Amino acid sequence: MDPQVVLSNAQDAMSVRRVFGDPVQAGDVTLLPVAVVGGGGGGSKGADQAGAGFGLSARPAGVFAIRNGEVRWRPAVNVNRAIAGGQIVGVVAIGVVGSLAMRWLSRRS
């Protein structure tokens, strides 16, 4: 595939419409969804060999909530990341407590 076609398609995919969704009216509040979007790649080796690839990733960042002319940012919460972080803290805590207990027991002997 022609690298110029890939780059052109990549530019289309990385438009502002991918980052900001359509506004949603909920009562007297307007919600503007926002996402974090990234991706891309390419390279060349000499005049004859060139290539390009494209991967696109998107994840929700949050929403802008607009009410009575006042704008507030409401971040999206990644529950999986929070759970994973809690598990890591728990494993480290168990390791520290176990190490301290072993040290305490060895001193008592």
N, C-alpha and C positions, 0 to 999 in steps of 0.2 A: 504494500500500500504506500502511496506517495506520502512522505513526511509532511508536506504542506497541507494535505487533506486532513491528516491527523491533528495537526496544530490548529487548523481552522475549526474542526469539530470540538477541540478542547476549549477554544475561546468561547464558542457557543455554550458549552456546558458550564463554564465558570462565570456566567453572567450574574448580575446582581439579583436576578429572579431566583437563583438557587439559594442565596443567602437570606433574603427577605421574602417571606411568603405573602400571600394576599391577606389584607386586613380582614379581620372577623369582627362583626358587631355583636356584642353580647350585652343586651340592655343598654345602659348608658356608658358602657366601656367599649373602646375599640382595642382589639388585640392585634399586634403585629408580630408574627412568629419569626424567629431568627435562628439560622443554622450556621455551623462552622463547616466550611467546604474547603477541600484541598485535593491536590493531585498533580500529576504531570510527569514528564521525563523525556529525554531525547539525547542524541549524541551523534558523533561522526568519527570516522577513522579514515583520514585521507580524503581525496577529492571524490573517489568513487563509492565509498561506503558510508552511508548515513542511515540513521534509523530514528524512530520515535515511537514512544508508547504512551499510553495514557490510562491512568487509573483514577477514579473519582471516589472520594469518601465524603460523607456528610453525617453530621450528628447534631441533634438539637442543642441549641445554646440557651434558649429561653424565649421570653416574649417581652415586648414593650407594651405596657398597659396604659392607655390614654383615657383619662376621665377629667372632664371639666377643664381641658387645656393643660392638665398636669400629667407628665409622663413619668412612669416608674418602670424600672427594670426588674423583671421576675426571672431569675435564672432557672434553667432546667436542672433537676437533681438526677444524677446518674446513680440509681440505687445499687446497681451491681458494683460500681467502683467503691461506693461507701462500704458495702458488705466485705469486699475484698480487703479494703484498708483495715477494717475491724478485725478480720481474720489474721492479717499480718501482725497487728499489734498484739493480739491474743497469743500467737505462737511465740513472739519475742518475750512477752511477759512470762509465759510458762517456762521458757528457757532460762530467764534470769532468776525466777523463783527457784527453779530446780537447782541451778548452780549455787545459789546462796544457801539452800537447804543442805546440799552436799558438803559445802565448806563448813557450815555450822556443825553438822554431824561429825565431820572428821576432826574438828577441834575438841569435841566432847569426849572422844575416845582416848 
